[in-house]
Amino acid sequence: PEDKSDLRAFVDRMDAAVRDGDEERYFELNLAFHDRVATASGATRAKDLYTSLGKEVRLMRLRVLTGGASLALSNSEHDRIVRAIEIGDKEAAGKVGAQHHINGKLRLLETL
């Protein structure tokens, strides 16, 4: 329950940052959200890999997370992930999370 509550709070705060046009705040919350998901997963190996790629991941996100439409799209994907977690649907959370990862890569390619 604490994980679910924390993740929902992150999505809500990122929504507020999108509404306020505060890209810097969104970026920081986004990083913290992904860190929190990694911790909540309990998958220590995956979390370790994620952490070891931290600098590269942050640079990619900094490039991709610009403009209100990009932030809103990113956070709508976060919302779908958290909804799946909230109802306890691990399979859906995994699928939506994987698609979020792929979508991020595609958005990065679009900026190149």
C-alpha positions as CSV (number, residue, x, y, z in Angstrom):
1,P,0.0,0.0,0.0
2,E,2.8,2.4,0.8
3,D,4.4,1.8,-2.6
4,K,1.1,2.4,-4.4
5,S,0.5,5.5,-2.5
6,D,3.9,6.9,-3.1
7,L,3.7,6.1,-6.9
8,R,0.3,7.7,-7.2
9,A,1.6,10.8,-5.4
10,F,4.5,11.1,-7.9
11,V,2.0,10.9,-10.8
12,D,-0.1,13.6,-9.2
13,R,2.8,15.9,-8.6
14,M,4.1,15.4,-12.2
15,D,0.6,16.3,-13.5
16,A,0.8,19.5,-11.5
17,A,4.3,20.2,-13.0
18,V,2.9,19.7,-16.5
19,R,-0.1,22.0,-15.8
20,D,2.4,24.6,-14.4
21,G,4.7,24.2,-17.4
22,D,7.5,23.5,-14.9
23,E,9.8,21.2,-16.9
24,E,12.6,21.3,-14.4
25,R,10.3,20.1,-11.6
26,Y,8.8,17.5,-13.9
27,F,12.3,16.2,-14.7
28,E,13.3,15.9,-11.1
29,L,10.0,14.2,-10.1
30,N,10.3,11.8,-13.1
31,L,13.8,10.7,-12.0
32,A,12.5,10.1,-8.5
33,F,9.5,8.3,-9.8
34,H,11.6,5.9,-11.8
35,D,13.9,5.4,-8.8
36,R,10.9,4.6,-6.6
37,V,9.5,2.1,-9.1
38,A,12.9,0.4,-9.2
39,T,13.0,0.2,-5.5
40,A,9.4,-1.0,-5.1
41,S,9.9,-3.7,-7.7
42,G,12.1,-5.7,-5.3
43,A,14.1,-6.8,-8.3
44,T,17.6,-5.9,-7.0
45,R,19.5,-6.9,-10.1
46,A,17.3,-4.8,-12.3
47,K,17.6,-1.9,-9.9
48,D,21.4,-2.3,-9.8
49,L,21.5,-2.2,-13.6
50,Y,19.2,0.8,-13.7
51,T,21.3,2.6,-11.2
52,S,24.6,1.8,-13.1
53,L,23.1,3.4,-16.2
54,G,21.9,6.4,-14.3
55,K,24.0,9.1,-16.0
56,E,23.1,7.9,-19.5
57,V,19.4,7.5,-18.6
58,R,19.3,11.0,-17.1
59,L,20.9,12.6,-20.2
60,M,18.4,10.8,-22.5
61,R,15.5,12.0,-20.3
62,L,16.8,15.5,-20.3
63,R,16.8,15.5,-24.1
64,V,13.3,13.9,-24.4
65,L,11.4,15.6,-21.6
66,T,10.9,19.0,-23.1
67,G,7.6,20.7,-24.0
68,G,4.2,20.3,-22.4
69,A,3.0,17.7,-24.8
70,S,6.0,15.5,-24.2
71,L,5.6,15.8,-20.4
72,A,1.9,15.1,-20.6
73,L,2.4,12.0,-22.8
74,S,5.2,10.7,-20.5
75,N,3.1,11.1,-17.4
76,S,0.0,9.5,-19.0
77,E,2.2,6.4,-19.5
78,H,3.3,6.7,-15.8
79,D,-0.4,6.8,-14.8
80,R,-1.2,3.6,-16.7
81,I,1.8,1.9,-15.0
82,V,0.6,3.0,-11.6
83,R,-3.0,2.0,-12.3
84,A,-1.9,-1.5,-13.1
85,I,0.2,-1.6,-9.9
86,E,-2.7,-0.3,-7.9
87,I,-5.0,-3.1,-9.0
88,G,-2.3,-5.7,-8.6
89,D,-2.0,-6.6,-12.3
90,K,1.8,-7.4,-12.5
91,E,1.5,-8.6,-16.1
92,A,-0.2,-5.4,-17.3
93,A,2.3,-3.3,-15.2
94,G,5.2,-5.0,-16.9
95,K,3.7,-4.6,-20.4
96,V,2.9,-1.0,-19.9
97,G,6.3,-0.3,-18.3
98,A,8.1,-2.0,-21.2
99,Q,6.0,0.0,-23.7
100,H,6.9,3.2,-21.8
101,H,10.6,2.3,-22.1
102,I,10.2,1.7,-25.9
103,N,8.2,4.9,-26.3
104,G,11.0,6.8,-24.6
105,K,13.5,5.4,-27.0
106,L,11.3,6.3,-29.9
107,R,11.0,9.8,-28.6
108,L,14.7,10.0,-28.2
109,L,15.2,8.9,-31.8
110,E,12.8,11.6,-33.0
111,T,15.0,14.3,-31.4
112,L,18.2,13.1,-33.2
